[in-house]
């Protein structure tokens, strides 16, 4: 199995692409601020899943990277709230992406527990 096969990777990658594309329409003064931050945080989830999966022989390393991915998913919920409150995204879009990151965080927590039980 490869990290690309994980449903949580596929979902986080898909929403990251959506956010990247949407952020390109943010005001010019936000391109190096909020827009850049959400692009980096959303991509961080995918990258940490991949790196954690590559290091899954070490339970501690795997858990550290999955923990960072969970942190980035939670961070995204904060940045999305800023996007909503600043009027850069509609409430319906905010709710969909917020729910998606909440689900991704739950999936990552479950992944960490499953791997714990299989003693990587």
TORTOR-616891 format. One record per residue (C-alpha): chain; x, y, z; residue number from 1. Coordinates in steps of 0.2 Angstrom, whole numbers. Layout:
<pts>
{chain A, u X, v Y, w Z, resi NUM}
...
</pts>
This chain:
<pts>
{chain A, u 0, v 0, w 0, resi 1}
{chain A, u 6, v 18, w -4, resi 2}
{chain A, u 1, v 34, w 5, resi 3}
{chain A, u -9, v 39, w -11, resi 4}
{chain A, u -20, v 24, w -8, resi 5}
{chain A, u -26, v 31, w 9, resi 6}
{chain A, u -43, v 39, w 8, resi 7}
{chain A, u -38, v 52, w 20, resi 8}
{chain A, u -23, v 57, w 9, resi 9}
{chain A, u -35, v 58, w -7, resi 10}
{chain A, u -48, v 69, w 3, resi 11}
{chain A, u -35, v 81, w 10, resi 12}
{chain A, u -26, v 82, w -7, resi 13}
{chain A, u -43, v 86, w -16, resi 14}
{chain A, u -48, v 99, w -4, resi 15}
{chain A, u -31, v 107, w -4, resi 16}
{chain A, u -32, v 109, w -23, resi 17}
{chain A, u -49, v 117, w -22, resi 18}
{chain A, u -42, v 129, w -9, resi 19}
{chain A, u -27, v 133, w -19, resi 20}
{chain A, u -37, v 137, w -34, resi 21}
{chain A, u -50, v 148, w -24, resi 22}
{chain A, u -36, v 157, w -15, resi 23}
{chain A, u -29, v 163, w -32, resi 24}
{chain A, u -45, v 174, w -32, resi 25}
{chain A, u -42, v 183, w -15, resi 26}
{chain A, u -37, v 201, w -16, resi 27}
{chain A, u -19, v 205, w -22, resi 28}
{chain A, u -14, v 211, w -4, resi 29}
{chain A, u -19, v 194, w 3, resi 30}
{chain A, u -8, v 184, w -9, resi 31}
{chain A, u 7, v 184, w 2, resi 32}
{chain A, u -3, v 184, w 18, resi 33}
{chain A, u -19, v 174, w 21, resi 34}
{chain A, u -19, v 165, w 4, resi 35}
{chain A, u -2, v 159, w 5, resi 36}
{chain A, u -5, v 153, w 23, resi 37}
{chain A, u -20, v 143, w 18, resi 38}
{chain A, u -11, v 135, w 3, resi 39}
{chain A, u 4, v 130, w 14, resi 40}
{chain A, u -6, v 123, w 29, resi 41}
{chain A, u -18, v 113, w 17, resi 42}
{chain A, u -3, v 106, w 8, resi 43}
{chain A, u 6, v 102, w 24, resi 44}
{chain A, u -8, v 89, w 28, resi 45}
{chain A, u -4, v 80, w 13, resi 46}
{chain A, u 15, v 81, w 15, resi 47}
{chain A, u 14, v 75, w 33, resi 48}
{chain A, u 4, v 60, w 28, resi 49}
{chain A, u 16, v 55, w 15, resi 50}
{chain A, u 31, v 58, w 26, resi 51}
{chain A, u 23, v 49, w 41, resi 52}
{chain A, u 19, v 34, w 30, resi 53}
{chain A, u 37, v 33, w 23, resi 54}
{chain A, u 42, v 32, w 41, resi 55}
{chain A, u 29, v 20, w 48, resi 56}
{chain A, u 42, v 8, w 53, resi 57}
{chain A, u 45, v 19, w 68, resi 58}
{chain A, u 29, v 21, w 78, resi 59}
{chain A, u 35, v 37, w 86, resi 60}
{chain A, u 40, v 45, w 69, resi 61}
{chain A, u 23, v 40, w 61, resi 62}
{chain A, u 13, v 47, w 76, resi 63}
{chain A, u 23, v 63, w 75, resi 64}
{chain A, u 19, v 66, w 57, resi 65}
{chain A, u 1, v 61, w 59, resi 66}
{chain A, u 0, v 73, w 74, resi 67}
{chain A, u 7, v 87, w 63, resi 68}
{chain A, u -6, v 83, w 50, resi 69}
{chain A, u -20, v 84, w 63, resi 70}
{chain A, u -13, v 101, w 69, resi 71}
{chain A, u -13, v 108, w 51, resi 72}
{chain A, u -31, v 101, w 48, resi 73}
{chain A, u -37, v 111, w 64, resi 74}
{chain A, u -27, v 126, w 59, resi 75}
{chain A, u -36, v 126, w 42, resi 76}
{chain A, u -52, v 128, w 51, resi 77}
{chain A, u -46, v 144, w 59, resi 78}
{chain A, u -40, v 151, w 42, resi 79}
{chain A, u -56, v 147, w 34, resi 80}
{chain A, u -65, v 157, w 47, resi 81}
{chain A, u -54, v 172, w 43, resi 82}
{chain A, u -58, v 169, w 24, resi 83}
{chain A, u -77, v 169, w 28, resi 84}
{chain A, u -77, v 184, w 40, resi 85}
{chain A, u -66, v 194, w 28, resi 86}
{chain A, u -79, v 190, w 14, resi 87}
{chain A, u -67, v 180, w 3, resi 88}
{chain A, u -78, v 164, w 3, resi 89}
{chain A, u -97, v 161, w 5, resi 90}
{chain A, u -104, v 154, w 20, resi 91}
{chain A, u -109, v 138, w 11, resi 92}
{chain A, u -91, v 135, w 5, resi 93}
{chain A, u -84, v 139, w 22, resi 94}
{chain A, u -96, v 126, w 30, resi 95}
{chain A, u -91, v 113, w 17, resi 96}
{chain A, u -73, v 115, w 19, resi 97}
{chain A, u -74, v 117, w 38, resi 98}
{chain A, u -83, v 100, w 39, resi 99}
{chain A, u -71, v 92, w 27, resi 100}
{chain A, u -56, v 97, w 38, resi 101}
{chain A, u -65, v 91, w 53, resi 102}
{chain A, u -68, v 74, w 45, resi 103}
{chain A, u -50, v 73, w 39, resi 104}
{chain A, u -44, v 76, w 57, resi 105}
{chain A, u -55, v 62, w 63, resi 106}
{chain A, u -49, v 51, w 49, resi 107}
{chain A, u -31, v 55, w 54, resi 108}
{chain A, u -34, v 51, w 72, resi 109}
{chain A, u -41, v 34, w 67, resi 110}
{chain A, u -27, v 31, w 56, resi 111}
{chain A, u -15, v 33, w 70, resi 112}
{chain A, u -25, v 21, w 81, resi 113}
{chain A, u -25, v 8, w 68, resi 114}
{chain A, u -7, v 9, w 65, resi 115}
{chain A, u -4, v 8, w 84, resi 116}
{chain A, u -13, v -8, w 85, resi 117}
{chain A, u -4, v -16, w 70, resi 118}
{chain A, u 13, v -12, w 78, resi 119}
{chain A, u 21, v -5, w 62, resi 120}
</pts>
